[in-house]
Amino acid sequence: MTSPPITIRRATTQDAAAFARIIGHPDVLPGLMQLPYATEERWKAMLTESQALGKLDLQLVAEWPSINGAARVVGTAGLHPAGTALRRRHVMTIGLAVAADAQGQGVGRALMQALCDYADQWGQVLRLELHVYADNARAIALYRSLGFVQEGLHRGYALRAGHYVDSLSMARLHPSPPGIAAWETA
Ligand SMILES: CC(C)(COP(=O)(O)OP(=O)(O)OC[C@H]1O[C@@H](n2cnc3c(N)ncnc32)[C@H](O)[C@@H]1OP(=O)(O)O)[C@@H](O)C(=O)NCCC(=O)NCCS
């Protein structure tokens, strides 16, 4: 079966309900650092803040066409500054979630590819960082295939559904950092 075509665009506050639906799903939430009982209003507040003019965050959504013509949001991905320290301005962190019924059909890869392209070609990013639970084989395989390498193992990193679980820290350095073109004289 062929997967539906994927469209990637920047998220807006109108996507808050989709964020709550996708990220709150019991098959998605345990892979993330989120908490249960999030609401559309909370996601709207997060999107309003992260998408405000001057903020450096990039929040993307992936859409599939639906039968009635309206697109359906099936995944979200975010690129966020690693902090406010001047000397870490070249670093950004990543978050990723795909709707439970859309997983395994290329949506995560398309979102990650878009984030990496933006970071490499537009975002002045030399280092991408992320944390992934050590038992999340699908996410780890995806990140490895895009050039992320494991840098650390964090024991008992976070409480997940009543158990402290390990995480891996992974990072990807810019494969070909941009330079300044040589000055051409006539
Ligand atoms: C992890 C997640 C984002 C991946 O997105 P996805 O759309 O399901 O992944 P894709 O279909 O794009 O597959 C990406 C790669 O995963 C790998 N993969 C797929 N299923 C796998 C499995 N069961 N085990 C191991 N690797 C697997 C494949 O290498 C695939 O690469 P391919 O394009 O060469 O086939 C998604 O499953 C998800 O949202 N999970 C819940 C939330 C989560 O864990 N987020 C990540 C937080 S760090």
The ligand as an SDF file (V2000), in Angstrom:
LIG
                    3D

 48 50  0  0  0  0  0  0  0  0999 V2000
    9.3290    7.8040   16.4400 C   0  0  0  0  0  0  0  0  0  0  0  0
    8.4090    8.4100   15.3920 C   0  0  0  0  0  0  0  0  0  0  0  0
    8.5020    9.9080   15.4300 C   0  0  0  0  0  0  0  0  0  0  0  0
    8.8420    7.8980   14.0070 C   0  0  0  0  0  0  0  0  0  0  0  0
    7.9930    8.4320   13.0160 O   0  0  0  0  0  0  0  0  0  0  0  0
    7.3460    7.4690   11.9190 P   0  0  0  0  0  0  0  0  0  0  0  0
    6.5460    8.3130   10.9880 O   0  0  0  0  0  0  0  0  0  0  0  0
    6.6330    6.3970   12.6180 O   0  0  0  0  0  0  0  0  0  0  0  0
    8.6550    6.9070   11.2160 O   0  0  0  0  0  0  0  0  0  0  0  0
    8.9160    6.6480    9.6750 P   0  0  0  0  0  0  0  0  0  0  0  0
    7.7600    5.8900    9.0770 O   0  0  0  0  0  0  0  0  0  0  0  0
    9.2970    7.9180    9.0120 O   0  0  0  0  0  0  0  0  0  0  0  0
   10.1560    5.6490    9.7430 O   0  0  0  0  0  0  0  0  0  0  0  0
   11.4170    6.1320   10.0080 C   0  0  0  0  0  0  0  0  0  0  0  0
   12.4100    4.9950   10.1390 C   0  0  0  0  0  0  0  0  0  0  0  0
   12.1430    4.2710   11.3480 O   0  0  0  0  0  0  0  0  0  0  0  0
   12.6460    2.9420   11.1640 C   0  0  0  0  0  0  0  0  0  0  0  0
   11.6140    2.0690   11.6730 N   0  0  0  0  0  0  0  0  0  0  0  0
   10.3130    2.0490   11.3580 C   0  0  0  0  0  0  0  0  0  0  0  0
    9.6760    1.1530   12.1400 N   0  0  0  0  0  0  0  0  0  0  0  0
   10.6090    0.6220   12.9460 C   0  0  0  0  0  0  0  0  0  0  0  0
   10.5920   -0.3430   13.9830 C   0  0  0  0  0  0  0  0  0  0  0  0
    9.4260   -0.9280   14.3420 N   0  0  0  0  0  0  0  0  0  0  0  0
   11.7430   -0.6410   14.6160 N   0  0  0  0  0  0  0  0  0  0  0  0
   12.9020   -0.0540   14.2490 C   0  0  0  0  0  0  0  0  0  0  0  0
   12.9730    0.8850   13.2860 N   0  0  0  0  0  0  0  0  0  0  0  0
   11.8480    1.2010   12.6420 C   0  0  0  0  0  0  0  0  0  0  0  0
   12.9660    2.7360    9.7490 C   0  0  0  0  0  0  0  0  0  0  0  0
   14.3860    2.7970    9.6790 O   0  0  0  0  0  0  0  0  0  0  0  0
   12.3780    3.9430    9.0600 C   0  0  0  0  0  0  0  0  0  0  0  0
   13.2320    4.2780    8.0450 O   0  0  0  0  0  0  0  0  0  0  0  0
   12.8670    3.9970    6.4810 P   0  0  0  0  0  0  0  0  0  0  0  0
   12.3020    5.3200    6.0130 O   0  0  0  0  0  0  0  0  0  0  0  0
   14.1910    3.6960    5.8850 O   0  0  0  0  0  0  0  0  0  0  0  0
   11.8960    2.8670    6.4190 O   0  0  0  0  0  0  0  0  0  0  0  0
    6.9150    7.9690   15.6390 C   0  0  0  0  0  0  0  0  0  0  0  0
    6.8480    6.5880   15.6170 O   0  0  0  0  0  0  0  0  0  0  0  0
    6.3400    8.5480   16.9260 C   0  0  0  0  0  0  0  0  0  0  0  0
    5.7980    9.6510   16.9190 O   0  0  0  0  0  0  0  0  0  0  0  0
    6.4040    7.7900   18.0320 N   0  0  0  0  0  0  0  0  0  0  0  0
    5.8240    8.2570   19.3080 C   0  0  0  0  0  0  0  0  0  0  0  0
    6.4880    9.5480   19.8200 C   0  0  0  0  0  0  0  0  0  0  0  0
    7.9960    9.4020   19.8300 C   0  0  0  0  0  0  0  0  0  0  0  0
    8.5380    8.3850   20.2240 O   0  0  0  0  0  0  0  0  0  0  0  0
    8.6840   10.4880   19.4010 N   0  0  0  0  0  0  0  0  0  0  0  0
   10.1390   10.5380   19.3590 C   0  0  0  0  0  0  0  0  0  0  0  0
   10.6430   11.1980   20.5820 C   0  0  0  0  0  0  0  0  0  0  0  0
   12.4300   11.2200   20.6630 S   0  0  0  0  0  0  0  0  0  0  0  0
  1  2  1  0
  2  3  1  0
  2  4  1  0
  2 36  1  0
  4  5  1  0
  5  6  1  0
  6  7  2  0
  6  8  1  0
  6  9  1  0
  9 10  1  0
 10 11  2  0
 10 12  1  0
 10 13  1  0
 13 14  1  0
 14 15  1  0
 15 16  1  0
 15 30  1  0
 16 17  1  0
 17 18  1  0
 17 28  1  0
 18 19  1  0
 18 27  1  0
 19 20  2  0
 20 21  1  0
 21 22  1  0
 21 27  2  0
 22 23  1  0
 22 24  2  0
 24 25  1  0
 25 26  2  0
 26 27  1  0
 28 29  1  0
 28 30  1  0
 30 31  1  0
 31 32  1  0
 32 33  2  0
 32 34  1  0
 32 35  1  0
 36 37  1  0
 36 38  1  0
 38 39  2  0
 38 40  1  0
 40 41  1  0
 41 42  1  0
 42 43  1  0
 43 44  2  0
 43 45  1  0
 45 46  1  0
 46 47  1  0
 47 48  1  0
M  END
$$$$
